[in-house]
């Protein structure tokens, strides 16, 4: 399935953490918008990872699911990186370790290797 993820995060630290999480699953197409080809377990893993980073009382994240007919009609008015189907991700049953480090968050190797 093809997902468009948009967000509005006022806190720089949480926004940087969220960017690192989303980069592990998809492609940035605008400053606060990512696109990703994910199956249902991958999407659920992504959503859990996002929920572990954001503050629901202050942050907004939206997920849009597009069918294949809809993705065929996506139009661009500027050059950007094309969102490709990711390499196979191995899914753990555990939530990724997202503890803060100096410049962001720890991202599991399985996510980094998929990029």
CNS distance restraints for C-alpha pairs under 8 A (distance, minus, plus):
assign (resid   1 and name CA) (resid  37 and name CA) 5.59 0.50 0.50
assign (resid   1 and name CA) (resid  38 and name CA) 5.49 0.50 0.50
assign (resid   1 and name CA) (resid  39 and name CA) 5.86 0.50 0.50
assign (resid   1 and name CA) (resid  40 and name CA) 7.74 0.50 0.50
assign (resid   1 and name CA) (resid  65 and name CA) 7.07 0.50 0.50
assign (resid   1 and name CA) (resid  66 and name CA) 6.99 0.50 0.50
assign (resid   1 and name CA) (resid  67 and name CA) 6.81 0.50 0.50
assign (resid   1 and name CA) (resid  68 and name CA) 7.69 0.50 0.50
assign (resid   2 and name CA) (resid  35 and name CA) 7.24 0.50 0.50
assign (resid   2 and name CA) (resid  36 and name CA) 5.77 0.50 0.50
assign (resid   2 and name CA) (resid  37 and name CA) 4.58 0.50 0.50
assign (resid   2 and name CA) (resid  38 and name CA) 6.41 0.50 0.50
assign (resid   2 and name CA) (resid  65 and name CA) 5.94 0.50 0.50
assign (resid   2 and name CA) (resid  66 and name CA) 5.37 0.50 0.50
assign (resid   2 and name CA) (resid  67 and name CA) 6.79 0.50 0.50
assign (resid   2 and name CA) (resid  68 and name CA) 7.57 0.50 0.50
assign (resid   2 and name CA) (resid  71 and name CA) 7.44 0.50 0.50
assign (resid   3 and name CA) (resid  35 and name CA) 5.62 0.50 0.50
assign (resid   3 and name CA) (resid  36 and name CA) 5.22 0.50 0.50
assign (resid   3 and name CA) (resid  37 and name CA) 6.35 0.50 0.50
assign (resid   3 and name CA) (resid  38 and name CA) 7.33 0.50 0.50
assign (resid   3 and name CA) (resid  63 and name CA) 6.55 0.50 0.50
assign (resid   3 and name CA) (resid  64 and name CA) 5.47 0.50 0.50
assign (resid   3 and name CA) (resid  65 and name CA) 4.69 0.50 0.50
assign (resid   3 and name CA) (resid  66 and name CA) 6.07 0.50 0.50
assign (resid   4 and name CA) (resid  33 and name CA) 6.99 0.50 0.50
assign (resid   4 and name CA) (resid  34 and name CA) 5.82 0.50 0.50
assign (resid   4 and name CA) (resid  35 and name CA) 4.56 0.50 0.50
assign (resid   4 and name CA) (resid  36 and name CA) 6.60 0.50 0.50
assign (resid   4 and name CA) (resid  63 and name CA) 5.80 0.50 0.50
assign (resid   4 and name CA) (resid  64 and name CA) 4.97 0.50 0.50
assign (resid   4 and name CA) (resid  65 and name CA) 6.57 0.50 0.50
assign (resid   4 and name CA) (resid  66 and name CA) 7.69 0.50 0.50
assign (resid   5 and name CA) (resid  33 and name CA) 5.62 0.50 0.50
assign (resid   5 and name CA) (resid  34 and name CA) 5.13 0.50 0.50
assign (resid   5 and name CA) (resid  35 and name CA) 6.19 0.50 0.50
assign (resid   5 and name CA) (resid  61 and name CA) 7.04 0.50 0.50
assign (resid   5 and name CA) (resid  62 and name CA) 5.63 0.50 0.50
assign (resid   5 and name CA) (resid  63 and name CA) 4.67 0.50 0.50
assign (resid   5 and name CA) (resid  64 and name CA) 6.36 0.50 0.50
assign (resid   6 and name CA) (resid  32 and name CA) 5.63 0.50 0.50
assign (resid   6 and name CA) (resid  33 and name CA) 4.40 0.50 0.50
assign (resid   6 and name CA) (resid  34 and name CA) 6.45 0.50 0.50
assign (resid   6 and name CA) (resid  61 and name CA) 5.76 0.50 0.50
assign (resid   6 and name CA) (resid  62 and name CA) 5.23 0.50 0.50
assign (resid   6 and name CA) (resid  63 and name CA) 6.70 0.50 0.50
assign (resid   7 and name CA) (resid  32 and name CA) 5.61 0.50 0.50
assign (resid   7 and name CA) (resid  33 and name CA) 6.74 0.50 0.50
assign (resid   7 and name CA) (resid  59 and name CA) 7.65 0.50 0.50
assign (resid   7 and name CA) (resid  60 and name CA) 5.47 0.50 0.50
assign (resid   7 and name CA) (resid  61 and name CA) 4.25 0.50 0.50
assign (resid   7 and name CA) (resid  62 and name CA) 6.16 0.50 0.50
assign (resid   8 and name CA) (resid  32 and name CA) 7.02 0.50 0.50
assign (resid   8 and name CA) (resid  59 and name CA) 6.01 0.50 0.50
assign (resid   8 and name CA) (resid  60 and name CA) 5.14 0.50 0.50
assign (resid   8 and name CA) (resid  61 and name CA) 6.52 0.50 0.50
assign (resid   9 and name CA) (resid  14 and name CA) 7.03 0.50 0.50
assign (resid   9 and name CA) (resid  15 and name CA) 5.47 0.50 0.50
assign (resid   9 and name CA) (resid  54 and name CA) 7.91 0.50 0.50
assign (resid   9 and name CA) (resid  58 and name CA) 7.38 0.50 0.50
assign (resid   9 and name CA) (resid  59 and name CA) 4.87 0.50 0.50
assign (resid   9 and name CA) (resid  60 and name CA) 6.42 0.50 0.50
assign (resid  10 and name CA) (resid  15 and name CA) 7.27 0.50 0.50
assign (resid  10 and name CA) (resid  58 and name CA) 7.54 0.50 0.50
assign (resid  10 and name CA) (resid  59 and name CA) 6.93 0.50 0.50
assign (resid  11 and name CA) (resid  15 and name CA) 6.05 0.50 0.50
assign (resid  12 and name CA) (resid  16 and name CA) 6.05 0.50 0.50
assign (resid  13 and name CA) (resid  17 and name CA) 6.29 0.50 0.50
assign (resid  13 and name CA) (resid 104 and name CA) 7.45 0.50 0.50
assign (resid  14 and name CA) (resid  18 and name CA) 6.05 0.50 0.50
assign (resid  14 and name CA) (resid  53 and name CA) 6.33 0.50 0.50
assign (resid  14 and name CA) (resid  54 and name CA) 6.34 0.50 0.50
assign (resid  15 and name CA) (resid  19 and name CA) 6.12 0.50 0.50
assign (resid  16 and name CA) (resid  20 and name CA) 6.41 0.50 0.50
assign (resid  16 and name CA) (resid 104 and name CA) 6.07 0.50 0.50
assign (resid  17 and name CA) (resid  21 and name CA) 6.41 0.50 0.50
assign (resid  17 and name CA) (resid  53 and name CA) 6.76 0.50 0.50
assign (resid  17 and name CA) (resid 100 and name CA) 7.71 0.50 0.50
assign (resid  17 and name CA) (resid 104 and name CA) 5.20 0.50 0.50
assign (resid  17 and name CA) (resid 105 and name CA) 5.62 0.50 0.50
assign (resid  18 and name CA) (resid  22 and name CA) 6.13 0.50 0.50
assign (resid  18 and name CA) (resid  50 and name CA) 6.45 0.50 0.50
assign (resid  18 and name CA) (resid  53 and name CA) 6.41 0.50 0.50
assign (resid  18 and name CA) (resid  54 and name CA) 7.49 0.50 0.50
assign (resid  19 and name CA) (resid  23 and name CA) 6.03 0.50 0.50
assign (resid  20 and name CA) (resid  24 and name CA) 6.58 0.50 0.50
assign (resid  20 and name CA) (resid 104 and name CA) 7.05 0.50 0.50
assign (resid  20 and name CA) (resid 105 and name CA) 6.90 0.50 0.50
assign (resid  20 and name CA) (resid 107 and name CA) 7.38 0.50 0.50
assign (resid  21 and name CA) (resid  25 and name CA) 7.15 0.50 0.50
assign (resid  21 and name CA) (resid  46 and name CA) 7.73 0.50 0.50
assign (resid  21 and name CA) (resid  49 and name CA) 7.02 0.50 0.50
assign (resid  21 and name CA) (resid  50 and name CA) 7.07 0.50 0.50
assign (resid  21 and name CA) (resid 107 and name CA) 7.01 0.50 0.50
assign (resid  22 and name CA) (resid  26 and name CA) 5.98 0.50 0.50
assign (resid  22 and name CA) (resid  27 and name CA) 7.77 0.50 0.50
assign (resid  22 and name CA) (resid  34 and name CA) 7.09 0.50 0.50
assign (resid  22 and name CA) (resid  46 and name CA) 7.60 0.50 0.50
assign (resid  23 and name CA) (resid  27 and name CA) 6.21 0.50 0.50
assign (resid  23 and name CA) (resid  28 and name CA) 7.09 0.50 0.50
assign (resid  23 and name CA) (resid 115 and name CA) 7.71 0.50 0.50
assign (resid  24 and name CA) (resid 107 and name CA) 7.69 0.50 0.50
assign (resid  24 and name CA) (resid 111 and name CA) 5.05 0.50 0.50
assign (resid  24 and name CA) (resid 112 and name CA) 5.99 0.50 0.50
assign (resid  24 and name CA) (resid 114 and name CA) 7.08 0.50 0.50
assign (resid  24 and name CA) (resid 115 and name CA) 6.25 0.50 0.50
assign (resid  25 and name CA) (resid  36 and name CA) 6.32 0.50 0.50
assign (resid  25 and name CA) (resid  38 and name CA) 7.87 0.50 0.50
assign (resid  25 and name CA) (resid  46 and name CA) 7.25 0.50 0.50
assign (resid  25 and name CA) (resid  86 and name CA) 7.65 0.50 0.50
assign (resid  25 and name CA) (resid 111 and name CA) 7.10 0.50 0.50
assign (resid  25 and name CA) (resid 114 and name CA) 7.86 0.50 0.50
assign (resid  25 and name CA) (resid 115 and name CA) 7.58 0.50 0.50
assign (resid  26 and name CA) (resid  34 and name CA) 6.18 0.50 0.50
assign (resid  26 and name CA) (resid  35 and name CA) 5.45 0.50 0.50
assign (resid  26 and name CA) (resid  36 and name CA) 4.21 0.50 0.50
assign (resid  26 and name CA) (resid  37 and name CA) 7.11 0.50 0.50
assign (resid  26 and name CA) (resid  83 and name CA) 7.27 0.50 0.50
assign (resid  26 and name CA) (resid  86 and name CA) 7.57 0.50 0.50
assign (resid  27 and name CA) (resid  34 and name CA) 5.31 0.50 0.50
assign (resid  27 and name CA) (resid  35 and name CA) 5.32 0.50 0.50
assign (resid  27 and name CA) (resid  36 and name CA) 6.30 0.50 0.50
assign (resid  27 and name CA) (resid  81 and name CA) 7.63 0.50 0.50
assign (resid  27 and name CA) (resid  82 and name CA) 7.85 0.50 0.50
assign (resid  27 and name CA) (resid  83 and name CA) 5.72 0.50 0.50
assign (resid  28 and name CA) (resid  32 and name CA) 7.70 0.50 0.50
assign (resid  28 and name CA) (resid  33 and name CA) 5.96 0.50 0.50
assign (resid  28 and name CA) (resid  34 and name CA) 4.27 0.50 0.50
assign (resid  28 and name CA) (resid  35 and name CA) 6.49 0.50 0.50
assign (resid  28 and name CA) (resid  81 and name CA) 7.99 0.50 0.50
assign (resid  29 and name CA) (resid  33 and name CA) 5.81 0.50 0.50
assign (resid  29 and name CA) (resid  34 and name CA) 5.51 0.50 0.50
assign (resid  29 and name CA) (resid  35 and name CA) 6.78 0.50 0.50
assign (resid  29 and name CA) (resid  80 and name CA) 6.57 0.50 0.50
assign (resid  29 and name CA) (resid  81 and name CA) 6.81 0.50 0.50
assign (resid  30 and name CA) (resid  34 and name CA) 6.92 0.50 0.50
assign (resid  35 and name CA) (resid  83 and name CA) 6.40 0.50 0.50
assign (resid  36 and name CA) (resid  83 and name CA) 6.74 0.50 0.50
assign (resid  36 and name CA) (resid  84 and name CA) 7.78 0.50 0.50
assign (resid  36 and name CA) (resid  85 and name CA) 7.53 0.50 0.50
assign (resid  37 and name CA) (resid  83 and name CA) 7.84 0.50 0.50
assign (resid  37 and name CA) (resid  84 and name CA) 7.22 0.50 0.50
assign (resid  37 and name CA) (resid  85 and name CA) 5.40 0.50 0.50
assign (resid  37 and name CA) (resid  86 and name CA) 6.77 0.50 0.50
assign (resid  38 and name CA) (resid  42 and name CA) 5.54 0.50 0.50
assign (resid  38 and name CA) (resid  43 and name CA) 5.74 0.50 0.50
assign (resid  38 and name CA) (resid  85 and name CA) 7.96 0.50 0.50
assign (resid  38 and name CA) (resid  86 and name CA) 7.97 0.50 0.50
assign (resid  39 and name CA) (resid  43 and name CA) 6.16 0.50 0.50
assign (resid  40 and name CA) (resid  44 and name CA) 6.18 0.50 0.50
assign (resid  41 and name CA) (resid  45 and name CA) 6.12 0.50 0.50
assign (resid  41 and name CA) (resid  91 and name CA) 7.84 0.50 0.50
assign (resid  42 and name CA) (resid  46 and name CA) 6.12 0.50 0.50
assign (resid  42 and name CA) (resid  89 and name CA) 7.98 0.50 0.50
assign (resid  42 and name CA) (resid  91 and name CA) 7.31 0.50 0.50
assign (resid  43 and name CA) (resid  47 and name CA) 6.09 0.50 0.50
assign (resid  44 and name CA) (resid  48 and name CA) 6.15 0.50 0.50
assign (resid  45 and name CA) (resid  49 and name CA) 6.18 0.50 0.50
assign (resid  45 and name CA) (resid  95 and name CA) 7.28 0.50 0.50
assign (resid  46 and name CA) (resid  50 and name CA) 6.12 0.50 0.50
assign (resid  47 and name CA) (resid  51 and name CA) 6.08 0.50 0.50
assign (resid  48 and name CA) (resid  52 and name CA) 6.28 0.50 0.50
assign (resid  48 and name CA) (resid  95 and name CA) 7.10 0.50 0.50
assign (resid  49 and name CA) (resid  53 and name CA) 6.71 0.50 0.50
assign (resid  49 and name CA) (resid  95 and name CA) 6.76 0.50 0.50
assign (resid  49 and name CA) (resid  96 and name CA) 6.71 0.50 0.50
assign (resid  49 and name CA) (resid  98 and name CA) 7.66 0.50 0.50
assign (resid  50 and name CA) (resid  54 and name CA) 6.29 0.50 0.50
assign (resid  51 and name CA) (resid  55 and name CA) 7.85 0.50 0.50
assign (resid  51 and name CA) (resid  56 and name CA) 7.98 0.50 0.50
assign (resid  52 and name CA) (resid  98 and name CA) 7.69 0.50 0.50
assign (resid  53 and name CA) (resid  98 and name CA) 7.61 0.50 0.50
assign (resid  54 and name CA) (resid  59 and name CA) 6.19 0.50 0.50
assign (resid  55 and name CA) (resid  59 and name CA) 5.51 0.50 0.50
assign (resid  56 and name CA) (resid  60 and name CA) 6.95 0.50 0.50
assign (resid  66 and name CA) (resid  70 and name CA) 5.76 0.50 0.50
assign (resid  66 and name CA) (resid  71 and name CA) 6.23 0.50 0.50
assign (resid  67 and name CA) (resid  71 and name CA) 6.34 0.50 0.50
assign (resid  68 and name CA) (resid  72 and name CA) 6.27 0.50 0.50
assign (resid  69 and name CA) (resid  73 and name CA) 6.89 0.50 0.50
assign (resid  70 and name CA) (resid  74 and name CA) 6.83 0.50 0.50
assign (resid  86 and name CA) (resid 114 and name CA) 6.53 0.50 0.50
assign (resid  86 and name CA) (resid 115 and name CA) 7.10 0.50 0.50
assign (resid  87 and name CA) (resid 114 and name CA) 5.44 0.50 0.50
assign (resid  87 and name CA) (resid 115 and name CA) 7.48 0.50 0.50
assign (resid  88 and name CA) (resid 114 and name CA) 6.91 0.50 0.50
assign (resid  89 and name CA) (resid 110 and name CA) 6.59 0.50 0.50
assign (resid  89 and name CA) (resid 111 and name CA) 7.07 0.50 0.50
assign (resid  89 and name CA) (resid 114 and name CA) 6.21 0.50 0.50
assign (resid  90 and name CA) (resid 110 and name CA) 6.47 0.50 0.50
assign (resid  96 and name CA) (resid 107 and name CA) 7.17 0.50 0.50
assign (resid  96 and name CA) (resid 108 and name CA) 6.28 0.50 0.50
assign (resid  97 and name CA) (resid 106 and name CA) 6.34 0.50 0.50
assign (resid  97 and name CA) (resid 107 and name CA) 6.83 0.50 0.50
assign (resid  97 and name CA) (resid 108 and name CA) 6.85 0.50 0.50
assign (resid  98 and name CA) (resid 105 and name CA) 5.37 0.50 0.50
assign (resid  98 and name CA) (resid 106 and name CA) 5.29 0.50 0.50
assign (resid  98 and name CA) (resid 107 and name CA) 6.46 0.50 0.50
assign (resid  99 and name CA) (resid 105 and name CA) 5.70 0.50 0.50
assign (resid  99 and name CA) (resid 106 and name CA) 6.09 0.50 0.50
assign (resid 100 and name CA) (resid 104 and name CA) 5.76 0.50 0.50
assign (resid 100 and name CA) (resid 105 and name CA) 4.54 0.50 0.50
assign (resid 100 and name CA) (resid 106 and name CA) 6.71 0.50 0.50
assign (resid 101 and name CA) (resid 105 and name CA) 5.32 0.50 0.50
assign (resid 101 and name CA) (resid 106 and name CA) 6.65 0.50 0.50
assign (resid 107 and name CA) (resid 111 and name CA) 6.59 0.50 0.50
assign (resid 107 and name CA) (resid 112 and name CA) 6.75 0.50 0.50
assign (resid 108 and name CA) (resid 112 and name CA) 6.51 0.50 0.50
assign (resid 109 and name CA) (resid 113 and name CA) 5.85 0.50 0.50
assign (resid 110 and name CA) (resid 114 and name CA) 6.34 0.50 0.50
assign (resid 111 and name CA) (resid 115 and name CA) 6.93 0.50 0.50
